[in-house]
């Protein structure tokens, strides 16, 4: 089946008018110009699906208010609709293993949720993967992460360090203020829960988890790196991704060592970090930015990529690569991330102005379609997949 007459954003160029042919799960052919037998989609743009390495956006669906937990099946359904409407086709949903925290971020609850998500993901349209986040300042959570790794539930493992006095929280007051707001607790409760483990507790657990992850082919990431020394330590453990570095020094060191530097798409859209850390635009200007993640806002990824191109910070193919090809390659997903023959047909059809995702294909199947495109009744379910969602 041909999608005909669109603007195609290819890995190294933009075809102002082109057509793409689907064959089963794959992109079979790309041509310049329009083909008569295709579904006409003039005035729209075709890009690869968003590959999101850090999706925190499931958490608010699971726990819309502090202490109010909803069923995973219901939360997942609502979240997937939001994700597809934003053009996400592969999502690494974050689960935090943080000893001492209530709600979905406790190690025991996160472990139970990982098992539920693995059982439910075959019913989803997008490709759901699990990004396990291990809080190194709370090493008792390591046992739960080890179990999740042993079960094959983890697809990406990141080491986050929220110890007050470094990283995202340069002072104790910064930590207490942020966590009290985030957890809905009094500052005194947060301060009383603090415990700073010694390196004798932290480093052995890190090394053991890193080795187990590497043995299972799980990519490692570090979170909120704040110095060259921190990045170098993470690299020695086998980390390949530095997500949300908080200083330009750390981002530059990560880039020099060959780590993919991931920043938040909301950060790039806003022009600054919401907590005053490194701006994604600063990292881009310094040549360190390698990818954007949705973080807490699914809609931000594609919008940020197009905004960077409109501001002429990057050419459009390179901007789109920040949310597709670059993250795919960092985690070994060589079968997707670009509009190329032979790759998976994970596709997003969108209108640029005003910006709106109009249709999404995952592995060649139409899974999200808006009305008004003139293609109703022209899709062959036997040829391109059986599930279709129409959204007015």
RAJOCOR-V239164 format. One record per helix or strand. SS is the DSSP state (alpha for helix, beta for strand). FROM is the first residue (numbers start at 1). LEN is the number of residues. If there is no record, write none. Layout:
SS;FROM;LEN
SS;FROM;LEN
This chain:
beta;2;8
beta;14;10
beta;26;7
beta;39;2
beta;45;4
beta;50;6
alpha;59;4
beta;65;1
beta;68;1
alpha;72;14
beta;88;10
alpha;103;3
alpha;107;17
beta;127;9
alpha;139;12
beta;156;5
beta;166;1
beta;169;1
alpha;172;12
alpha;187;6
alpha;199;17
beta;219;5
alpha;228;9
beta;241;3
alpha;248;9
beta;260;5
alpha;265;6
alpha;280;6
beta;291;3
beta;295;1
alpha;300;11
alpha;316;6
alpha;325;6
beta;344;1
beta;347;5
beta;356;7
beta;365;6
alpha;381;4
beta;390;2
